[in-house]
Amino acid sequence: MMTDTHTGPIVWKGNHIYVVRDGRWEYVDRCNATGGVVIIPVTDAGELVMVEQHRVPVGGPVIELPAGIVGDEPGLADEESLSAARRELVEETGYEATDVRFLVRGVPMPGLTSERLTFALATGLRKVGAGGGVEHENITVHTVPLHNVYRWLVEQQNTRGVTIDTKIFTGMYFVMTQCL
């Protein structure tokens, strides 16, 4: 077992994550990254841009906000969260934002992972590419009017068997409090 900066030893390490044991507690951390970023992209027409991709852990498609890992790309170890947000937004959706604004930093699942997520609001969007992610992601981009997001997710996507990432609802909270 390797010992990291955590108080306990690393009990398993993969290419992208490792498991730490701290007393009786076990949790996951990322290798070679400084955190994650979740982007809340809102078009000038009042639409939320979301992505859909197959996620192995849940065994099927998931609708999510565009997101990514900060500092995981070669040469970007010191990458800032908002720079990662801009990079991931273009990569996944094909949209570039005039304004990317920090909203909040927090933890998604404090009982499972030490990862910190930064939420960023992206506005002033313009289409500059196809999106779709990197070679292995195969991302589908969805643009849905803000007033219809909940109905679209619950009545259309859930009923066709798609899993909804609940961070979308956190994003909608920020849209309602920051954009209106």
Wavefront OBJ file of the C-alpha trace (Angstrom):
o trace
v 0.000 0.000 0.000
v 1.184 3.495 -0.898
v 0.790 6.440 1.429
v -0.368 9.754 0.017
v -0.935 13.130 1.683
v -4.090 11.675 3.233
v -3.972 10.348 6.777
v -4.486 6.794 5.612
v -2.876 4.508 3.072
v -3.929 4.102 -0.535
v -5.385 0.581 -0.692
v -5.976 0.485 -4.433
v -4.860 2.693 -7.297
v -6.071 2.689 -10.884
v -5.234 4.937 -13.807
v -7.698 7.667 -12.800
v -8.814 7.051 -9.216
v -7.570 5.561 -6.000
v -9.170 4.335 -2.798
v -7.914 5.624 0.555
v -8.530 3.968 3.927
v -8.685 6.310 6.910
v -9.427 4.221 9.974
v -12.610 2.323 9.116
v -13.562 4.810 6.374
v -12.787 4.219 2.700
v -13.187 6.854 0.011
v -12.252 7.604 -3.589
v -9.960 10.340 -4.848
v -8.733 11.265 -8.331
v -5.213 10.806 -9.617
v -3.556 13.722 -11.409
v -6.389 16.232 -11.040
v -7.278 19.141 -8.807
v -11.065 18.779 -8.892
v -14.025 18.891 -11.187
v -16.048 21.607 -12.875
v -19.750 21.614 -13.759
v -20.856 24.117 -16.383
v -24.354 25.599 -16.515
v -24.588 26.884 -20.097
v -27.538 29.173 -20.859
v -28.127 30.468 -24.383
v -29.267 34.014 -25.148
v -32.592 32.434 -26.207
v -33.110 31.122 -22.653
v -32.167 27.485 -23.215
v -30.153 25.145 -21.028
v -27.480 23.156 -22.856
v -27.112 19.603 -21.542
v -25.210 16.539 -22.690
v -26.080 12.863 -22.917
v -23.560 10.071 -22.838
v -23.260 6.438 -21.849
v -21.947 6.043 -18.303
v -20.530 2.641 -17.431
v -21.241 2.825 -13.651
v -25.006 3.181 -14.259
v -25.080 0.944 -17.323
v -26.667 3.358 -19.761
v -27.222 6.884 -20.979
v -27.155 9.828 -18.569
v -28.321 13.398 -19.174
v -25.921 15.799 -17.458
v -24.630 19.314 -17.446
v -21.339 19.602 -19.328
v -18.543 18.862 -16.878
v -14.949 17.805 -16.665
v -11.847 17.306 -14.628
v -9.566 20.206 -13.761
v -5.826 19.796 -14.295
v -5.931 16.325 -15.838
v -4.691 17.220 -19.313
v -0.950 17.049 -20.065
v 0.622 20.430 -19.425
v -2.419 21.721 -17.527
v -1.572 20.644 -13.958
v -2.004 24.254 -12.773
v -5.238 24.801 -14.711
v -7.841 27.062 -13.093
v -11.440 25.836 -12.734
v -12.910 28.491 -15.035
v -10.323 27.735 -17.735
v -11.280 24.062 -17.503
v -14.956 25.097 -17.730
v -14.315 26.984 -20.980
v -12.289 24.080 -22.414
v -14.841 21.421 -21.467
v -17.803 23.488 -22.715
v -16.354 23.718 -26.230
v -15.162 20.101 -26.198
v -18.477 18.617 -25.085
v -21.071 20.977 -26.594
v -19.352 22.981 -29.328
v -20.374 26.213 -27.590
v -17.968 28.958 -26.581
v -18.993 31.366 -23.808
v -18.381 35.114 -23.615
v -18.807 34.976 -19.841
v -17.969 32.106 -17.474
v -18.707 33.010 -13.883
v -17.805 31.153 -10.672
v -20.883 30.253 -8.609
v -19.889 27.867 -5.812
v -17.412 25.140 -4.882
v -18.561 22.108 -2.942
v -18.520 18.347 -2.662
v -20.916 16.091 -4.600
v -20.814 13.013 -2.350
v -18.796 13.649 0.830
v -19.320 10.091 2.050
v -17.756 8.606 -1.078
v -15.179 11.011 -2.495
v -12.900 13.883 -1.506
v -13.416 15.507 -4.919
v -14.403 19.189 -4.987
v -16.686 20.508 -7.739
v -16.825 24.062 -9.001
v -20.116 25.194 -10.540
v -19.788 27.847 -13.249
v -22.466 29.743 -15.152
v -21.681 30.150 -18.865
v -23.527 32.808 -20.878
v -23.076 34.657 -24.140
v -22.858 31.338 -25.980
v -22.017 30.963 -29.639
v -21.661 27.731 -31.573
v -18.041 27.230 -32.703
v -17.950 23.472 -33.292
v -19.826 20.212 -33.247
v -19.053 19.223 -29.655
v -19.435 15.551 -28.891
v -16.442 15.231 -26.576
v -13.176 13.440 -27.126
v -12.752 10.193 -29.041
v -14.299 7.832 -26.471
v -17.149 10.030 -25.165
v -19.738 10.037 -28.002
v -21.716 12.911 -26.457
v -25.117 14.063 -27.717
v -25.938 17.724 -27.079
v -29.456 18.760 -25.990
v -30.658 22.365 -25.911
v -33.939 22.761 -24.018
v -35.917 25.918 -23.161
v -35.450 26.712 -19.457
v -39.191 26.720 -18.788
v -39.428 23.145 -20.105
v -36.300 21.511 -18.596
v -38.034 19.701 -15.727
v -40.836 18.336 -17.940
v -38.351 17.330 -20.647
v -36.158 15.493 -18.136
v -38.850 13.746 -16.111
v -41.603 13.140 -18.648
v -39.518 12.438 -21.739
v -36.040 11.292 -20.717
v -36.799 9.317 -17.534
v -39.661 7.521 -19.292
v -37.305 6.370 -22.070
v -34.958 4.916 -19.453
v -32.349 7.661 -19.348
v -30.771 8.434 -15.974
v -30.775 12.088 -14.928
v -27.728 13.515 -13.165
v -29.247 15.442 -10.261
v -26.601 18.166 -10.575
v -28.881 19.516 -13.321
v -31.357 20.533 -10.608
v -28.584 22.312 -8.726
v -27.782 24.078 -11.977
v -31.428 25.059 -12.427
v -31.430 26.584 -8.938
v -28.509 28.784 -9.948
v -30.175 29.720 -13.229
v -33.325 30.772 -11.383
v -31.423 32.815 -8.784
v -28.618 34.246 -10.945
v -30.212 34.774 -14.357
v -33.722 36.030 -13.625
l 1 2 3 4 5 6 7 8 9 10 11 12 13 14 15 16 17 18 19 20 21 22 23 24 25 26 27 28 29 30 31 32 33 34 35 36 37 38 39 40 41 42 43 44 45 46 47 48 49 50 51 52 53 54 55 56 57 58 59 60 61 62 63 64 65 66 67 68 69 70 71 72 73 74 75 76 77 78 79 80 81 82 83 84 85 86 87 88 89 90 91 92 93 94 95 96 97 98 99 100 101 102 103 104 105 106 107 108 109 110 111 112 113 114 115 116 117 118 119 120 121 122 123 124 125 126 127 128 129 130 131 132 133 134 135 136 137 138 139 140 141 142 143 144 145 146 147 148 149 150 151 152 153 154 155 156 157 158 159 160 161 162 163 164 165 166 167 168 169 170 171 172 173 174 175 176 177 178 179 180
